């Protein structure tokens, strides 16, 4: 992982470090793709990534999504020592894309060309349309978002501050929704850059928390409204608290893997 030394690696033998990275890769990939509808189990995800083989009865697109996400993780690790450029962001989008499309309005490795949004149901049962940032505003908003990401990635953040940075960057990215597809997967990858650069293992969202995750994002987006360059990326900071709390809770899965590796190391010393 370049020159970055993760704090979780302290005191671990090389094989345990490698195993911990593999576990994180598989959990990260499974959670992020399953949230988007991928049907592969965690065990099947591990098998596909490590063996490069398909699982009988599962759609080809599911295998492609998993392999694409694993490739994207490798790119994230490769760039840990450098700022995220627009070209690298586009390369990451191409990595997670599993579809070959010839549609001019659905570019791979370029900003969206059409307006996009989604319907959500509020806590009181009201159907509401969430409008993402207008295509014309995306270059300006994403330049500001990358500037914030790179700034947050230059210092060594405490675990608490790193998770707060993850939550804020995640919220900003999905609220812009700069691509025609794969915005969620990219947000869950890219928002981890400050976390990793500070020496922490990444935040992974458990697919079993999918509804709470989507609902928490939707509540924020509905309350804030569409983003514009004039309003800024985070116009109402107080509304970020519920999603920030969700991300802190989600980090328990990462801590559990670290504790498991540490326990294995301790058993060798005895």
C-alpha positions in Angstrom: 0.0 0.0 0.0 2.7 2.5 -1.0 4.4 4.2 1.9 1.2 4.5 4.0 1.4 2.5 7.2 -2.0 1.7 8.6 -2.3 1.9 12.4 -4.2 -1.4 12.4 -1.1 -3.1 11.1 1.0 -2.3 14.1 2.4 -5.4 15.7 0.9 -7.8 13.1 2.9 -10.4 11.2 3.0 -9.9 7.4 0.6 -12.8 6.7 -1.9 -11.3 9.2 -1.6 -7.9 7.5 -2.3 -9.4 4.1 -5.2 -11.4 5.5 -6.7 -8.3 7.1 -6.4 -6.3 3.8 -8.1 -9.2 2.0 -10.9 -9.3 4.5 -11.5 -5.6 4.2 -11.4 -5.7 0.4 -14.0 -8.5 0.4 -16.3 -6.9 2.9 -16.0 -3.5 1.3 -16.7 -4.9 -2.1 -19.6 -7.1 -1.0 -21.3 -4.4 1.0 -21.0 -1.7 -1.6 -22.2 -3.9 -4.5 -24.9 -5.6 -2.5 -26.4 -2.2 -1.6 -26.8 -1.6 -5.4 -28.5 -5.0 -5.8 -25.7 -7.4 -6.4 -26.7 -11.0 -5.4 -23.3 -12.5 -4.6 -22.8 -13.5 -1.0 -19.7 -12.5 0.9 -18.2 -15.9 0.4 -19.0 -15.8 -3.3 -17.5 -12.3 -3.6 -14.2 -13.6 -2.0 -14.2 -16.6 -4.4 -14.8 -14.5 -7.5 -12.1 -11.9 -6.6 -9.4 -14.5 -5.6 -10.1 -17.2 -8.2 -11.4 -15.1 -11.1 -14.1 -17.6 -11.7 -17.9 -17.3 -12.0 -20.5 -18.7 -9.6 -23.1 -21.0 -11.3 -26.5 -19.4 -11.5 -25.4 -15.9 -10.8 -25.7 -13.1 -13.4 -22.5 -12.1 -15.3 -23.1 -8.5 -14.3 -22.7 -9.4 -10.6 -19.3 -10.9 -11.3 -18.3 -7.9 -13.3 -19.4 -5.5 -10.6 -17.4 -7.3 -8.0 -14.2 -7.5 -10.1 -14.6 -3.8 -11.0 -14.9 -2.7 -7.4 -11.9 -4.8 -6.4 -9.9 -3.1 -9.2 -11.1 0.3 -8.0 -9.9 -0.5 -4.4 -6.4 -1.1 -5.9 -6.5 2.2 -7.6 -7.5 3.9 -4.3 -4.5 2.3 -2.6 -2.2 3.3 -5.5 -3.1 6.9 -5.2 -2.7 7.3 -1.5 0.4 9.4 -1.7 -1.1 11.8 -4.3 -4.0 14.2 -4.8 -7.1 13.0 -6.5 -7.2 14.6 -10.0 -10.2 14.7 -12.3 -8.5 12.2 -14.6 -8.1 9.8 -11.8 -11.7 10.2 -10.8 -12.8 9.4 -14.3 -10.5 6.4 -14.3 -12.2 5.2 -11.2 -15.6 5.5 -12.8 -14.4 3.4 -15.7 -13.1 0.8 -13.3 -16.5 0.3 -11.5 -18.5 0.4 -14.7 -19.7 -3.1 -15.7 -21.8 -2.0 -18.7 -20.6 -1.3 -22.2 -22.8 1.5 -23.4 -22.8 3.4 -26.7 -25.3 6.0 -25.4 -23.9 9.5 -25.7 -26.0 10.6 -22.7 -24.5 7.9 -20.5 -20.7 8.4 -20.8 -18.2 6.2 -19.0 -15.4 8.3 -17.4 -17.1 11.6 -17.9 -19.7 13.8 -16.1 -23.4 13.2 -16.6 -25.0 14.9 -19.6 -28.7 14.6 -18.4 -30.4 15.7 -15.2 -31.0 12.9 -12.7 -32.8 12.3 -9.5 -34.8 9.6 -7.6 -38.0 9.2 -5.7 -38.0 8.7 -1.9 -40.7 8.1 0.6 -40.4 10.2 3.7 -41.0 9.0 7.3 -44.6 10.3 7.1 -45.3 8.3 4.0 -45.0 11.2 1.5 -43.5 10.5 -1.9 -40.9 13.1 -2.8 -38.6 13.5 -5.8 -34.9 14.2 -5.0 -33.3 16.4 -7.6 -29.5 16.0 -7.9 -27.2 18.8 -9.1 -27.8 20.1 -12.7 -25.2 18.8 -15.3 -24.0 22.3 -16.0 -23.1 22.8 -12.3 -21.3 19.5 -11.9 -17.7 20.6 -13.0 -17.7 23.5 -10.5 -19.2 21.5 -7.7 -16.9 18.6 -8.2 -13.8 20.8 -8.4 -14.8 22.2 -5.0 -15.5 18.6 -3.7 -12.1 17.4 -4.9 -10.4 20.4 -3.2 -12.1 19.5 0.0 -11.1 15.8 -0.3 -7.5 16.7 -1.0 -7.4 19.2 1.8 -8.8 16.7 4.3 -6.4 14.0 3.1 -3.2 16.0 3.7 -3.3 15.9 7.5 -3.3 13.0 9.9 -6.8 12.8 11.3 -7.9 11.1 14.5 -10.3 8.2 13.9 -13.2 10.4 14.9 -12.2 13.3 12.6 -11.5 10.8 9.8 -15.0 9.3 10.1 -16.5 12.8 10.1 -14.6 13.6 6.9 -15.8 10.4 5.3 -19.4 11.2 6.2 -19.2 14.8 4.8 -17.5 13.8 1.6 -19.9 10.9 1.1 -22.9 13.3 1.5 -21.5 15.8 -0.9 -20.7 13.3 -3.6 -24.0 11.5 -3.7 -25.9 14.8 -3.5 -24.1 16.1 -6.6 -24.5 12.7 -8.3 -22.0 13.7 -11.0 -22.2 10.5 -13.1 -25.1 8.9 -14.8 -24.5 5.7 -12.8 -22.3 4.2 -10.0 -22.3 7.3 -7.8 -22.9 5.3 -4.6 -20.1 2.9 -5.2 -17.7 5.8 -6.0 -18.8 7.8 -2.9 -18.1 4.7 -0.7 -14.7 4.4 -2.3 -13.5 8.0 -2.6 -14.7 9.2 0.8 -12.3 6.7 2.4 -9.2 8.5 1.1 -8.8 10.8 4.1 -9.5 7.8 6.4 -6.8 5.7 4.7 -4.3 8.5 4.4 -4.6 9.1 8.1 -3.6 5.4 8.7 -7.0 4.0 9.5 -8.7 1.1 7.7 -11.7 2.1 5.6 -15.4 2.6 6.5 -17.5 -0.2 5.0 -21.3 -0.1 4.9 -23.0 -3.4 5.7 -25.6 -4.3 3.1 -27.9 -5.4 5.9 -28.1 -1.7 6.9 -29.1 -0.7 3.3 -32.6 0.7 4.1 -31.3 2.8 7.0 -28.4 4.0 4.9 -30.6 5.0 2.0 -33.2 6.6 4.2 -30.7 8.7 6.1 -29.2 9.9 2.9 -32.6 10.7 1.4 -33.7 12.6 4.5 -30.7 14.8 4.3 -31.1 15.4 0.5 -34.8 16.3 0.8 -34.1 18.7 3.6 -31.2 20.5 1.9 -32.6 20.5 -1.6 -30.6 20.6 -4.9 -27.0 21.7 -4.7 -25.8 24.7 -6.7 -22.4 26.5 -6.8 -24.0 29.5 -5.1 -25.4 27.4 -2.2 -22.2 25.4 -1.8 -21.6 21.7 -1.2 -22.7 21.6 2.5 -25.2 24.4 2.9 -26.7 23.1 6.2 -24.0 21.5 8.3 -26.4 20.7 11.2 -28.3 18.3 9.1 -25.2 16.1 8.5 -25.4 14.7 12.1 -27.6 11.7 11.5 -25.5 10.4 8.6 -22.3 11.1 10.5 -23.7 9.0 13.4 -24.6 6.2 11.0 -21.0 6.2 9.6 -19.5 6.0 13.1 -21.7 3.0 13.9 -20.8 1.3 10.6 -17.1 1.5 11.6 -17.7 -1.2 14.2 -17.4 -3.8 11.4 -13.9 -2.6 10.6 -12.9 -2.5 14.2 -14.1 -6.1 14.6 -11.7 -7.3 11.9 -8.8 -5.4 13.5 -9.6 -7.0 16.8 -9.8 -10.4 15.2 -6.3 -9.9 13.7 -4.9 -8.6 16.9 -6.3 -11.6 18.8 -4.7 -14.0 16.3 -1.4 -12.2 16.7 -1.6 -12.4 20.5 -2.2 -16.2 20.3 1.1 -16.6 18.4 3.1 -14.7 21.1 1.9 -16.9 23.9 
